[in-house]
């Protein structure tokens, strides 16, 4: 089992995770701190049945939201836009511009990495993408970065072991309609990267299945 959380320092992170897991009597765990997130971009190729994302590398130094001068309400509204006749008017007003100006603003926010992408969210299960896996391996930062250029990879992160023992420092996520599709795509990626030792961790159950709905509720 794995989950993602954040803290202001490694010491705070260790305390936070330790306190959470000891409540359930769990003392054997590993904390992997993110050194660099190269890619987070979940999209689906409905024809070929595999995840298909942009070949891109996220910026290394992303400006803070506060540096934009935009109100936090703007970003809260942007996370879940309602289905209505003119859905962008409120966002434009919050940004102090018109709809055309909003388009340029969002494009610029994406270029600098403050907004990672802009799209509608599909229910992956309902469109047939019921298999996904985390592929873990040991790699140099350069190899881990190259992984993000493969369109099938949706999340690519370089990590270091902060607590515990774990042999891998890079991973990517991949999604598909079947394990055969995933294995073909994974085999192609690791072969082209020159990776010989890796593990494929298939998801059994998503314990936070309603993230899109949770984001929507934060805006009410």
URPEKA-V920431 format. One record per residue. N is the residue number from 0. RES is the residue in three letters. NEAR is the number of other ideal C-beta (glycine too) atoms within 8 Angstrom. Layout:
n = (N;N)
res = (RES;RES)
near = (NEAR;NEAR)
This chain:
n = (0;1;2;3;4;5;6;7;8;9;10;11;12;13;14;15;16;17;18;19;20;21;22;23;24;25;26;27;28;29;30;31;32;33;34;35;36;37;38;39;40;41;42;43;44;45;46;47;48;49;50;51;52;53;54;55;56;57;58;59;60;61;62;63;64;65;66;67;68;69;70;71;72;73;74;75;76;77;78;79;80;81;82;83;84;85;86;87;88;89;90;91;92;93;94;95;96;97;98;99;100;101;102;103;104;105;106;107;108;109;110;111;112;113;114;115;116;117;118;119;120;121;122;123;124;125;126;127;128;129;130;131;132;133;134;135;136;137;138;139;140;141;142;143;144;145;146;147;148;149;150;151;152;153;154;155;156;157;158;159;160;161;162;163;164;165;166;167;168;169;170;171;172;173;174;175;176;177;178;179;180;181;182;183;184;185;186;187;188;189;190;191;192;193;194;195;196;197;198;199;200;201;202;203;204;205;206;207;208;209;210;211;212;213;214;215;216;217;218;219)
res = (UNK;UNK;UNK;UNK;UNK;UNK;UNK;UNK;UNK;UNK;UNK;UNK;UNK;UNK;UNK;UNK;UNK;UNK;UNK;UNK;UNK;UNK;UNK;UNK;UNK;UNK;UNK;UNK;UNK;UNK;UNK;UNK;UNK;UNK;UNK;UNK;UNK;UNK;UNK;UNK;UNK;UNK;UNK;UNK;UNK;UNK;UNK;UNK;UNK;UNK;UNK;UNK;UNK;UNK;UNK;UNK;UNK;UNK;UNK;UNK;UNK;UNK;UNK;UNK;UNK;UNK;UNK;UNK;UNK;UNK;UNK;UNK;UNK;UNK;UNK;UNK;UNK;UNK;UNK;UNK;UNK;UNK;UNK;UNK;UNK;UNK;UNK;UNK;UNK;UNK;UNK;UNK;UNK;UNK;UNK;UNK;UNK;UNK;UNK;UNK;UNK;UNK;UNK;UNK;UNK;UNK;UNK;UNK;UNK;UNK;UNK;UNK;UNK;UNK;UNK;UNK;UNK;UNK;UNK;UNK;UNK;UNK;UNK;UNK;UNK;UNK;UNK;UNK;UNK;UNK;UNK;UNK;UNK;UNK;UNK;UNK;UNK;UNK;UNK;UNK;UNK;UNK;UNK;UNK;UNK;UNK;UNK;UNK;UNK;UNK;UNK;UNK;UNK;UNK;UNK;UNK;UNK;UNK;UNK;UNK;UNK;UNK;UNK;UNK;UNK;UNK;UNK;UNK;UNK;UNK;UNK;UNK;UNK;UNK;UNK;UNK;UNK;UNK;UNK;UNK;UNK;UNK;UNK;UNK;UNK;UNK;UNK;UNK;UNK;UNK;UNK;UNK;UNK;UNK;UNK;UNK;UNK;UNK;UNK;UNK;UNK;UNK;UNK;UNK;UNK;UNK;UNK;UNK;UNK;UNK;UNK;UNK;UNK;UNK;UNK;UNK;UNK;UNK;UNK;UNK)
near = (3;4;5;4;8;4;8;3;6;8;6;9;14;11;8;10;12;8;8;9;10;9;6;6;5;7;6;4;9;8;11;9;10;8;7;10;9;12;14;8;11;9;10;12;9;6;4;6;11;14;17;9;13;7;7;9;8;12;7;5;4;9;8;5;8;4;6;8;3;9;5;7;7;11;9;9;12;9;9;9;8;5;4;5;3;5;10;9;8;8;13;12;7;11;11;4;8;6;8;7;10;13;8;8;10;11;8;8;10;12;6;9;10;9;9;7;7;5;5;3;5;7;6;10;7;6;9;8;13;6;13;13;12;11;15;9;12;7;12;5;9;6;12;16;13;8;15;15;8;10;8;11;15;14;11;14;11;15;11;8;12;9;8;8;5;7;4;10;9;15;12;15;12;16;13;14;9;8;8;6;13;16;9;8;12;12;8;8;15;12;8;7;10;6;10;5;5;10;7;10;8;8;9;3;4;5;6;6;5;6;7;8;7;9;10;10;7;9;9;4)
